Amino acid sequence: MPSEADTRANYIDPALKEAQWDSHTITREYYFTAGRKLAGGARGSRCFVDYLLHKNNQHLAIVEAKKESEHPTKGLQQAISYAQKLNIRFVYSSNGLQIYELDLLTSHGAFVDRYPTPDELLQRYEGKATDISRLLRNTPFQLESGKTPYYYQELAVHAATDAIGQGTNNILLTLATGTGKTFIAFQIVHKLFQARWNRTEVGTRRPRILFLADRNVLADQAINTFNPYDSDLIKIDGEEVRRRNGKVPTNAHIFFAIYQAIAERENIDGYYKAYPPEFFDLVIIDECHRGGAKQDGSWRAILDHFSPAIHLGLTATPKRTDNVDTYDYFGDPVYEYSLKDGINDGYLTPYQVKRVRTNLDELVLTDGDLILKGEAKKDLYESSDYDKTIIANERTELVAKAILDNINPLEKTIIFCVNQNHALNMRDMINKHKTITDPLYCVRVTSDEGKIGRDLLERFQDNDKDIPTLLTSSQMLTTGVDARNVRNIVLDRNIGSMVEFKQIVGRGTRIFEGKDHFTIIDFRGASNLFYDPEWDGPIDEPEPGGVKEPPPGGGKGGGGDGGGTPPEPPEETLTVQLSPTRTLKVIDVEIRYIDENGRPMSAQQFLERLMLKLPDLFSSLDELRQRWANPDEREVLLLQLGEAGFDSTQLNTLRTMFHAEACDIFDLLAFLTHETPMHTRAERAAKTRETSTLFERYDQAAAQAFLEFILERYERTGTVELSRKSLANLVQLAGQGTITQLSQSFGGSAKDLLQAFIDLQHELYHCV
């Protein structure tokens, strides 16, 4: 029967050639995502299209191929979703006998006689193209050898340069934290440089560009990204101006500044006023949602002064009520890429949530509790009161012990506390109960720590160093921390702002080798914000006033780095010592699974979703048994479960929920689908020893010793070591020499040894 490959070779390829498409304008089997990260280093399926049609660095259409025997539009919906991800307007689906064309702009679909030519498709896109945008699209990216931009980065760059080519004055890009906004900005600048674009006459001179940030660490990170243009860039700050005898630098093309350094201050004109309004051709505003676009915002005066320039805003924040001024100023984004997209595409790390409850989440003081300072003003203190209006070190110690109980000792972890004092107390309690002896295992990194804290943060960010491992902070680490190997985000403070919550979560999303997921450990219910309707996309970053730590005692901190309103006096804090007769304990650790939209599910919801998916993977108990007993099929089944949202980490957690830690995942799945009794791994191994014919078939001592070793390892670790690729390591661990040597006891060849390895697993799952 003709296959899909036959359709491509016999029908689609000749039809495209007849329509003047060639190897320069067709990419076959175009893969454009990395595949969602799954447990054990696995990846989910990558998105790809059968044909990507393009010309002049512009995606024009995709073609979906079907078997000749299938309906020509079968699978069209998936092709539409891929076209939407790739910002493609036209979708074609064909079984070779018919060609269906769908225009996503007009939603009009119809069967057509032929494919349009490249020029015909380009003509349909002409409303978006200008000579300048085409010039910028065709200017190559600046890339290291062998590196290519991710598909969404390429689309973001082209969307921005298209807008510049159309003469758009205010341009907005919205992409989730961790997806490379600064890299995108650099590529835009590179294209403008190479094309010698400027606001007056293209091709005459290179542009002058101002890159604005609101924190030195962000500006410095951007400077590092722009390193290929090192000789063309300079940072505007007081030190540089003083070095030039009070003159602002003008002898560069790329200027970096934090707005506090160039804005007006009390009795001092801003440095920006020393530049003529038309000096810059482009102003890039990093994290532009942080109040800068408001009429009285921190950056607005600078933007107004440089109004002749094009203003390009970069943000991680989708439009919401608290940043409507940003969208009023820049308009709708020319390109968006969300946290959900980043995780599902495999460019950001998924997460799970542990909600930890203690018997001190609510506190009623008794006569046995000692008031050390302040006055009790409430009958009931709730979790939101701790370390703000009441300090009870006993609770901090309980939380510290619970943190250590719920992480692996050398997993890099950031603990977000209420304020600097709380971060100090948490550090001390962690160090009191830690098992790692290094004095810098857990450190506080807050603004009070100064250079020492910054140095410790740099060491924490170094993925080649294990120490420091745990950082305690309050707000200083919510942004600007590019630590890719963070495995745990601990929340021991209430978070009232969705902006702040999203950017805290963003500290864990960076991709790192061997990091399948990160865990949010929540002691105060802050993770309930996942259920808020506004949790629908990219991670936000904080407002400019949120970059300083709250002062000790729980009071409100001051504004941004540029001064402003004096801080309010701290609230009076009640400090208590709880009665020694109280029993302090963790009463519940609830693991919440995450759905495809990034929202936590209860265990019951997770189980219900699993039960709906399992019939798609096996239709009977016999089929499950056959698939699980074969190591190759078992890996495929686990991958399919992972792609459906149920990876091995989640399945193991589910096994714990059913008190089946000593059982195999197979037994759990069989119980859930067919209500069969669950057997422990020890029971399966014992029954296999009793009934197996392998011990008689292979009667040499070395063979029998190896078979017994496999059963013992299975009892201890389950199927983790029973894959085909683990066989060589098992032979080594068993002390049986090499595979070649051990094979002599199994018939003489490595193939015989492998077959015995597979047969033993078959008997494991068929013995009971």
N, C-alpha and C positions, 0 to 999 in steps of 0.2 A: 504494500500500500504506500502511495507517495507520502513523503514526510514533509515537515515544515522546511527542512533544508532543500528538498526538491522544489518547493514553491519559490524559494529565494533564487535558486540556480536557474530554474527553467522559465520563470515568469517575471519575477520582480527585477532581477538584475538586468535582463534584456530590456525591460520597459524603461528602467531608469537610464540606461545607456542611450536608448532612443530619445529620451528627453534631455540629453546632453549632460547628465550627471556623470562624473568620473571619480577617480581615486582621490583627487584633490578636493572634492566637494561631498564625498560620502565617507562617513565613518560607520563601519559595520560593528555590531555588538558593542555599542558605546556604553561602558560602565561608568557611572558618575557618582556613586556613593561607596563608602567603605564597608557598609554592613554593620548593623547595631552590635555593640560589644556585648558578648555573652560570657558566662562563667567559664573558667578554665582556658582563657585565651581564645576561645572560639569567636566567630563572627556570624551574624545573621546574613541572609541573602543580600547581595548587592543589587541595586537598581540598575537596569540596563535596557536599552532600546535596540531593536533589530537593526534599524538604520537611522542615523542622524544625518540629515541633509543640511549643509551649511555653505556659506560663501562670504568672503570678506570678513572672516571672524565673527560672523553672525549666525546663530542657530535659526534655521528657517522652517524645518518640518521634521517629524519623525514618521517612520513607516513601521507598522506592526505586521509581521508575516504570520499567516495561519496555514494549516494543512489544506490541500485542495478539497478534502472531504468535509472541512468544517465551514461554518458560516463565516463570511468575510469580516464581520464585525465582532466576532467572538474575542474577548479580551480588550475591547475598545475602551472600557472604563479605566483599566489600568494604564493604558497608553495615554489617556487624557490626564490622569494624575501625574504621570511623568512629564508630559508636556507642560503642565502648570508649574512643576518644580523647575523646569528648564527655561521658563518664560518663552515658550514656543507657541505660536498661534495656530499652526496647521498640523493636523494629525491625519495620517492615511493608514487604512487597514485593508489587507488584501489576502485572499486565498489563491491568488494567481488568475482566477477566472473573472473576478470583479475587483474594482478599486473603489473604496469608500473614502470620501474626503469630508473632514469636519473642520470648520473655522471656529475656533474657540472665542474669537472676538464677537462674532455675530450669533454663535450657537447654531449656525446653519450647517446641515449635513446632507450629502447627496452622493449617489454613485456617479463616477466620472469615467470617461473613456481612456484617459491617459494622465500621467503625472505632469505637472507644470515644469517648465525649464527653470534653472537657477535664476535667470534674469527675470522671468515672470514672477517668481516668488519674491525676489528682492523688490520688485516694483510694488507689490502689495504691502511691503513694510516701509515704503518711501516716506510716509508721513512722519516717521521717527528719525529719519536719517538726514544729515546735512553733510556738506563737504568736510567740515571740521570733525564731526563725529566719526565719519568714515576714516579720516586720517588718523584719529586717535585710536579707533578700533584696530587698525592695521599696524599700529606701532607695537612691536613685540614687548612682552613683559620682561622685567629685569629679574632673572631667576638664576639660582645657583645651578650647577651642572646636574642634569637629570631631574630637577624638581619642577613640578607643575602646580599651578594654583588649584585649589579645590573648586568644584563647579560653581558653588555659590559665591566664592571670592571673585571668580572671573565674571560672573553675572553682575555682581555689585560694582566692579570697576567699570564695566561697559555701560551700566545704567548711569553712573555718574558722569562718564565722559560724553555719553550721548546728550545728557542734560546740559553739560558745558557747551557742547557743539551747537545746541539749540538756543544758547544765550540765556538759559535760566539763571536768575540771580541768586536764589536761595534753594539749596539742594540738601536733602536729608537721606542718610543711610541708617537703617535700623537693623542691627545684628546682635545676637546674643553674646554675652561676655564669653571670651575664650575662643571665639571664631575668627579672630585675626583682623579686627578693624584697623589697627595701625598698619599692618601689612597691606591692606587694601588701600589705605591712604597713600602709602609709599608708592604703590604701583600706579595710582592716578597721577601723582606728582612726576613719576618717571616718564610716563607717556607724554605729559605736558612738556617736560624738559626736552625730550627727544624730538617732539614735533615743533619745538620752539613756539609754543602757543603763548599768547598774552592777550590782554583785553583790547589792545589797540590794533595790532596787525600781526597775524599769525606768520611765523617764519622769520621775523626780524630779530627777535631776542628771546632769551629764556625768561620765564615768568619769575616774579618775586612772590614768595608765598610765606604767610604767617601761620604757624601752627600754635594754637592756643590750648592750654590745659589749665586745670585748677589745682594741681599738686605737682611738686617738683619730681616726685617719683614717676608720675605718668609722663611728664615732659621728657625726663631722662630716658625712660624706656623707649619713647618714640624716637629720640635722637639715635639710640642704638639701632633701631630698625632702619633708619635713614643713613646708616653708616656708608653705603656705597657712594653717597654724595657728601662725604665728610668735608671735602675742601670747599663745598658750596654752602655750608650751614653755620649758623652761629646762634647762641642763646642770648636773649636780651634780659639782663638783670642789672641790679645796682652795681655789682662788682664789675661787670663789663663796661657800664657807663662811666664809672669812676676811672677805670683803666684808660678810657678815652677822654679824660679831662672833661667829663660832663656831657659828652656828645653821644648820641645813640648810634649804634653801628648801622651802616648802610651798605657795606662792601660784601654782600653775600646775596644768595638767591633764596635760601630757606632759613627763616627766622623762627626760633622756638621761644616761647615765653609762657609763664603762668600769669594769669590775668592780674593776680595780686601785685606782681612785680612791676607791671606797666600801667596799672590803673591809677586814678587819682586817689590821693590820701589826704588826710587833714593837712591843710596849708601847703600841699605839694601837688603840682600838676603831674598828671600821668605822663610817662615816657611816650606813650602812643601818640600824644599830641605833637611830638617833635617830628613825626613823619607826615608828609602831605597826604591828604585823603586818597589820592590816586596812586600812592606808592606801591601798594600791593595789588596783585592781579587776583589772588585767591587767598581767602582766610579759611583755614580748617579749624573747626571748633570741636575739640575732643569732649565726649560726654556732654553734649550741648544741652541736655535736658536739665542740667543742674542750675536752674534759675536764670541762666544767662540771657534768655530771649525775652524775659519780661521787660516791660517798658522801663522799670526802675531796677532791673537786674544788674548783676555784677559785670556782665560782659556787654550789656546793651549799648553803653556809651562808646565802647571800643568798636562794636559792630557798626553803630551809626556813623562814627568818624570815618571808617573805611567802607562806606556805603558803595563807592564805585566798584569795589571788588566783588567777585562771586563769593558767596558764603556757603561752605560745605559743612554741614553738621553731622557728627557721628554720635550715635546713641545706641544703648541697649534696651531702650524703654519704648514699648508700644504706646499708642495714644491712650491717655487716661485723663481723668479729671484733674489730677494734681500736676500734669505737665502740658495742659492744653495750650499754654502760651508758646511752648516750643513748636507745636504743630501749627499754631496760628502764624508763627513767624516763618517757618521753613516750608510749610505745606505738607502734603502727604509724602511719605518716603518714596523715593524712586526705586528702592529695593528693600525687602525685609527678609530676615532669616531668624527663626525663633529657636528657643531652647529645645522645644519638642522636636523640631526638624533636625537640630544638631545631634541630639541623642539617637533618634531613629536612623539617621544617616551614618552614624558611627564616628562622628567628629567630636562629640562630647561624651562624657562618661555618665552612664545611668546611676541611679541612687536608690537606696532603700531607707526606710524610716524605722527607728526604734523609739517608741514612746514609753518612757520610764516613769512610773509613779511610785511615790514613797508615802509613808504614813505621816509625813510632815508637810504634805502639800497644803494641808489646812492645819492651823495651829491655834488652839485655845490655851492661853496661859493658865497655869494652875498655881496653887500656893507653893508647890515645890520648885517652881521656876524662879530663878534669881534675876532681878533687873539690875544690870550693871551700870546702865546709863540711860537717861531719857525717861519718858513717861509713857505708860501704856494708854493709848487712846482708843483702842478698838477691842471688842470682845473676840473677834475672829480675824486672824491674819491668813491671807491666801498666798498662793505661790507668787503672785505679782507684787506682793509686799516685801518679800525677802530681799535683803541687801539694798533696799531703797528706803523703806520706813522701819524695818526691823532687821537686825543682824543676829543670826543664831549660828555660831560656828559649827555646832553639832550637825546642822543640816548640810553645810558646806562639806563637812567631812564625809557625811553619808553619800553625797553626790560624787565626791572625789573617788571614793571606793567603788561606787557603781560604774563610774567611767572606766576605771582600770579593769573591772570585771567584764566589760562589754567591748573591749578592744584588744587586739594583739599588742604585746608590749612595745614593739618597734614600728607600729603603724603611725605615720605622721598625722597629727591631730591638732585642730584648732578649737579651743574652748572659748565661746563667747559668753562673757560675764556681764553683770549689770553695770559696773563701773570699775575704776582702777583699784579701789580697795578690795572689791570682791575678787578681781583677777589676782590680786596679791594673796588673799586668803586661800583661793583655790589652788594656786601654785604650791603654797606651803602644805596644804592637805594632800595634794597629789604626791609631793615628795615624801610625806610622812608614811605613805602606804605603798609606794612604788617598789618594784622588785629589781629594777635596773639601778646600779649603784652610781652611775655617772652623775655628778652634781648638776650638770646642765641638761639632764634628761627632760625636765619640765621647767620652763622659764616664762616669766611675764614679759610681754612685748606691748608696751603702751607708750604714749607720748612722754610720760614721766621718765622713762628709761633712757631717753636721749640716744646718744651714739651707741651705747652698749646694747640697747634694744635693737637698733638698726643692724648692728653687726650680727647679733644672734638671729635676726630674721634672715639675713643673707645666708647664714649657715643652714638654717632650716630649709631655705629654698634650694640649697645645693643637694641634688638628688643622690650624690655620691656619699653623703654624710648621713648617718643615722641620728646623730645628736646635734642640736636638740630635737626631741621627738614630739613633745607636747608644748604648745604655746597657749598661754592664757591671755586674753585681751578683752576689750569691750567693743570699741568701734574702730580702732586704728587699723585692724586687719580686714575690714570689710571690703576694701578695694586695694588695687595696686599690688596684691600678693600673687605673683605668678609662680606658685608652688605646685608643680604638676603632680606630685605624688601624695597629695593630701588624701588620706583614706577615711577620715572621720571629721565631721563637723558637729560639735557639741553645742547645744543651745541650753544655757542655764540663765536665760533672761527672757522676759516677755518682749515681743516685737510688735509694735503697733502699726508700723509702716510696711506696706507691701513692697515699696521701693527697697527698703533696707533688707527685708526678708529675702527677696530675690537675689540681691547682690551678695548676701552671706552664703546662700546656697551655691552661688557661682564660684566660691573658693574651692569647691571640690570637683568641678566638672572638667578640669583640664585632663587631657589624654596622657597616659603614661604607660610604658610597657609593663604588662603583667597586672595592670589595674583594671579589673572587670567592672567594678562599681565602687561607690563610696557610700558611707552610712551617715545619716543624720540622726544623732542621738539627742532626743528632746526631753528635757526635764520639766518644762513649763507649759506645754501645750502650744508652743509657737508654731509647730508644724500643722496646726489646724488651718493655717493660712493657705495650705494647699487646696482646701475645699472652697476657697473664696473664688467667685466668678472671675476675678481679675487675674487669677493664676492661669494665664492662657498663652504664654509665649516667652519672650526673651527675659533674661535676668536684668533687672535694673541696677543702676549704681546710685550712690547716695547723693543727697542734696549737698551744696557746698558747705552748709553749716554743720554737716555731719562728720567732718574729718577729724575733729578733736575728740578726745576722750571725755566722758563725763567726769567731773571732779570727784574725789573721795567723798563718801557720805551720801551719794545718790543725787546730788543736785544737778541742775542743768548746766551744760557746758556753754562756752561762748560760741561765737560765730566762726566764720572761716578764718584762714590764716592771715587775712588782711586786717584783722582788728574788728571793730564794730561795737555792738552793744555789750557793755560789761556783763559778766556772768551774774546770774541771780545767786543770792546766798543759798547754801545747801539746806535742804529740809532737815529738820531735827530727826535724828535717827535713834530708834530704841534698840539698845543692845542688851541681849538676855543670855543667861546661861541656863540651859534646860536641866530639869531635874534628872539626877543620875538614875532614878527609878524608871524613867521612860524607856521603852523598847523602840529603838530606831531601826527601820528596815525598809528595803525596797519591796513593795507589795505586788508589782506587776511590771513586766517588760513585754510590751506588745509590738510585734514586728508587723509593719504595714507594707503590703506589697504595692507596687506602682503599676498603674495601667499605662496604655500607650500615649495618653495625654499628660502623663507626669503627675497624676493625682493618686494619693494613697488609697488602697482598698483594705477593707477589713478582711480578716481571715476567711469569713463566710463568703464574702464577695469573690475573693480570690478562688476559693474552692468551687463556687458556682461557675465561674468562668472556665476553670480547668475542666470541669465535667462536660461543658459544652464543646470544648476543643478535642478531648480525647477520642471521641468516635471518628474524627477525621484522620486519626493517626493509626488506629487499629480497630478492626471490626469485631473481633472476638478475642476471648481469652487465649485461645490457641495461637492466634496471630501475634498477640503480645508476647507470649512465651517464646515463640519461634524467633521473633525479632530481638528480644532481649538476650536470648541464649547465644546469639551470634555476635561476637565482639564488634564486627564491622557494622552490622545492622543496628546494634545498640547505640553506637556513636551517631548514626544517622537519626535515630529516633530521638536521642537527647538533643541533637541540633534542632530538629523540628519542634520539639517542646520549647527550646530556648527562643526560637523565632516567633513562636506563638505567645511568648511572654512568660514562660515558666522555665527558668534556667535551673541548673543543679543546686545553686545556693538556695533558691526559693523552695525547691522540692525537698531539700534537706530540712529546711525550717518547717515545712508542712509535716514532714516525718516526725519532727519533735512535737508538733502540736497533737499528733495522734499517739504519742508515747511509743514511737516505733523506731527509736534511734538504733536499736540492735538489728533492725530488719533491713532488707534490701529495698531500693526504690521500686523494683519490680513488684514486691509484695504490697507496697502501698498502692501502686496503680491498679493491681489486680483487685485489691480490697475495695477501692473507690468505684471501680467499674463493674465488678461482678460479686462483690461481697464475699470473696474467698478469705479463709483464715490467713492471717499474716504469720509467716515463719521467720524466726531469727536466722541470721547468717550462720550462727553456730549450729542450729538445727539442720540447715541445708547441708553444711559441710559434713556433719556427722552421718546424715542419711546417705550422702554420696559415698562416703567411705564404706558404708555398709552394703550398698547395692551396686556400686560401680564395677564394671568388668575391666576397666582400664588397668587396675592394679594386677589383674591376672594376665592381661594381654602383654603388658610391659613388665616382665618379672625381674629385670635386672635391678640391683639395689639402687643404682644412680637414678634410674627412671622413677622408681617408686618413691625415693626420697624427694625428687623434684615435684611429683604430683602432690605429695603430702605438704610440701612447702607452699604450693599454690593455694591449697585449701586453707592453710593457716593464715596466709596473707589475706585471703578473701574474708575470713572471719574478722580480721582486724580492720581492714580498710574498705571492704566491699568491692565494687567493680572498678574502682579508681585505677588499679594496677592490672586489670584484665584485658586491656586493649592490645591489639596486635603490636603496636609500637613499643609496648612495655616489656615484651618478651625478653629481649636481650638484657635489659636491666634486671629482670627477675632471675635470669640464669646467673648473672654476676652476683646478685645478692644471696643466692642459694649456695654460692661457693662451688658450683658445678663446672668450673672452667669456662670454655667458650661454647657458643652455640654448636659449632662444628664437633667439639668433643662430646657434648651431651647428646647430640643427635645420634651418636652410635648406639645409645641405649634405647632409641625409639625407632629403629629401623634403618638408620644410616644416613638420612638426609635431613636438612633443616626443614624441608617440607613436611616430613614425617613428624618432627617435633612440634611444628605449628599445628598440624592436624590433631595431635594429642591434646594440645593446649585448648583448641576449640572444642573437641569432644568432651573434655572435662567440664567445660562451662555448660555444654548441652545437658549433661547429666545433673549438674547443680540445679537447673531449673525444671527438670523433668522428674526428679526423684520424689518430690512431694507436690 
